[in-house]
Amino acid sequence: MAVSVMAAILLVLLYLLIFVFSGQDGEESGSLSAMISEKCAELLNAISGKHWTQNVLDSMAAYFEHPIRKMAHFSEYACMGVLLYGVWRPWKERGRKLYLLIVCWVFVSAGADEFHQLFIPGRYGCFADVVLDTCGGAFGLFVCVCVEKMVRRRKQKSGF
């Protein structure tokens, strides 16, 4: 029960975070992505021990920007899948109905997020992002199911 309540609180915070990110106009969202991409290029430069020119760093940052944006989408919704599992697992029996409920909830949430972006200057809704987000949620759910199975097996082996 305590896990369910904590997961619900974290889920609300995640929804707020997603709403804030989706509410950024195109320029603001793009500059945040560019900044993160630049930091990744700089980190890669530092780790590699090379001393790339600013042109090379800028090219790498531009190359990283799209995949980083998509990984952010996937990760946010993977967290949503985990949190939804935490909210509903104590109340619903494990199985297809629970899993389908979670994936559908993530799909609707992702669709609502993309719909919200239609009203933000410089942003647009994209069905491909809904699919990517739903895959992220399904992945988070999959991780929870696998971890739960591993814990159950370990308990059975140890006699608990």
N, C-alpha and C positions, 0 to 999 in steps of 0.2 A: 504494500500500500504506500509506504514512504517513497519507494522508487517511482511509483506511478505519479505521485504528487510532484516530486522533483523533476521528473521528465516533462510533466505538463508545464511547469514553470519555465523550464529551459526551452520548451517548444514555443511558448508565447514569445520569449525573448528572440528566438530564431526567426519567428514570423515578423517581429518588429525590425530586425536587422535586414531581412530580405526586403521588406517594404521600404526601408530607408534607402537601400542600395538601388532599388527599382525606381525610386522617386527622384534620383539624381538625373539632371538633364544630360543630354548626350555629351556635352563638353566636359562636365564634371566627372561623369562616369569614365570617359575616355582618358582624362588626365590621371585618374586614380590607377587605371590599368597600365597606362604608360609608365607611371612612377614605379609600380611593382615590377614591370618588365625591365626597366632600367636597373633596378636593384638586383634582379636576377642575373642580368648580363654582367654587372660589376662583380657580383659574387663569383660567377663562373670564371671571370678574368682573374680574380684574386686566387681562387682555388687552383687554377691551371698554372699559375706562376708566369703567365704571359703578360705582356704589356701591350694590349691591343690599342689601336688608335681610337679616337672618339668616333670616327666614321664606322669602324667595325663594331664598337659597342652600341651605337645607334641602330645599326642594321640588325644586330642580334636582338636588341630590345624590341624592335618592330616585329621580328620573326617570332618572338616569344609571346607577344601580346595576345593574339587570338587563342592559342592553347591555354594560356593562363586564365583567360576569361572563362573558357569552357570548363577547365578544372575547378574553378571557383563555383560555377553552377552545379557541377556534379557533386562537389564536396558539401555544399550547403544542403542539398537535398538528400545526400547520403546521411548526414546528421539528422535530417527530418525523419528518414526511415527508421533510424535507431531510436529516436525519441518517441515516435509514434508506437513502436514496438514496446518501449518502456511504459507508455501510458496505457495501452490496451492489453498487454500480456496478462496482467493480473485479473482482468475482467472477462477475457474471452479465451476460449480453449484454443490451444495451438492447432494449426492446420490451415487448409486452403482458404477457408472463409476469412480468417484473421489476416492471412497474407494478402488476399485479394482486397480486403478492406483497406489495408495500409497502402498498397500500390495505387488503388483508385483515389484515395485521399491525397496522396502525393501528386498524382496526375491532375486532379482538380485544383490543388494549390498552385501547381506550376502554371496551369492554364490561367488562373486568376492573376498570377504575377505578370504573365505576358500580356494579358488584357490590360492590366493597370499601366503597363509601359506604353500602350497605344496613346495614352493621354499626356505623356511626358514629352516636352519639346526635345527633338533630336534623338528620340528613342523609338523603337518599333517592337511589336510583338512578333515572335517567331515560333512556329510550331516545332521546328527542329529543337529549340531550346526546351520546349515542354517534354519532348521525347527524351532528351539528354537528362533533364531533371528527374524524370520518372525512372530512368535507368539508375541514376544516383540513389534515389530512394529505395529502389529494389535491391541495389547493392548493399546499402546500409542494413536493410532487413535481412538479407542473406548472411551478412556477417553476424548479426544477432542470433539467427537460427543456428549457424555453425558453432558459435561460442556456447550457446545453450546446450547443444548436443554434446560437445566436448566435456562440459562441466558435468552433465548427467552421466556420461560414460565413466568419467573419473570417479564420481561418487559411487557408482555401481561397483567398480573395481575395488574401491577401498572399503566397501561394505557399509557405507552411510545411507 
